[in-house]
Amino acid sequence: MLAIEPALPMDAIEPAEPIEAIEPAQPIDAIDPKEPMDAIEVVDDFTPRAVRSIPQA
């Protein structure tokens, strides 16, 4: 029987960069909304457009 060996030993695999070195692009507190939240219009019609274009009998 042939012996199957992994291409790389498992302990030779290293992450590209340590997990703790990853930082968000900008802090959450620095995000400034362009307009107040109550000025955003909420549309509650979730019907797909293809269904909406079919004439109702």
C-alpha positions in Angstrom: 0.0 0.0 0.0 1.2 3.5 -0.8 1.8 5.9 2.1 0.0 9.2 1.7 1.8 12.1 3.1 0.5 15.7 3.5 2.1 18.3 1.2 3.0 20.4 4.2 3.4 19.3 7.8 0.6 20.8 9.9 3.0 22.7 12.2 4.6 24.5 9.2 1.3 26.3 8.3 1.3 29.8 9.7 -1.4 32.5 9.4 -0.6 35.4 7.1 -0.8 37.8 10.0 -1.7 37.4 13.7 -5.4 37.7 14.5 -4.8 40.5 17.1 -3.0 42.7 14.5 -6.3 43.1 12.5 -7.9 46.5 13.3 -11.2 48.0 12.0 -10.8 50.6 9.2 -12.3 53.2 11.5 -13.6 53.1 15.0 -17.4 52.7 15.4 -17.6 56.0 17.3 -16.1 57.9 14.4 -18.9 57.0 12.0 -21.1 60.0 11.6 -24.6 59.5 10.0 -25.2 61.9 7.2 -28.8 62.4 8.3 -30.8 61.6 11.5 -32.2 58.1 11.8 -35.8 59.2 11.8 -35.3 60.9 8.3 -34.7 57.5 6.7 -37.8 56.3 4.9 -38.7 52.7 5.7 -40.4 50.7 2.9 -42.0 47.6 4.1 -43.0 46.2 0.6 -40.8 43.2 0.1 -42.5 41.9 -3.1 -39.9 41.2 -5.8 -40.2 43.4 -8.9 -40.8 40.5 -11.2 -43.9 39.5 -9.2 -45.0 43.1 -8.9 -45.1 43.6 -12.7 -47.6 40.7 -13.3 -51.1 42.1 -13.7 -53.5 41.0 -11.1 -56.8 39.4 -12.3 
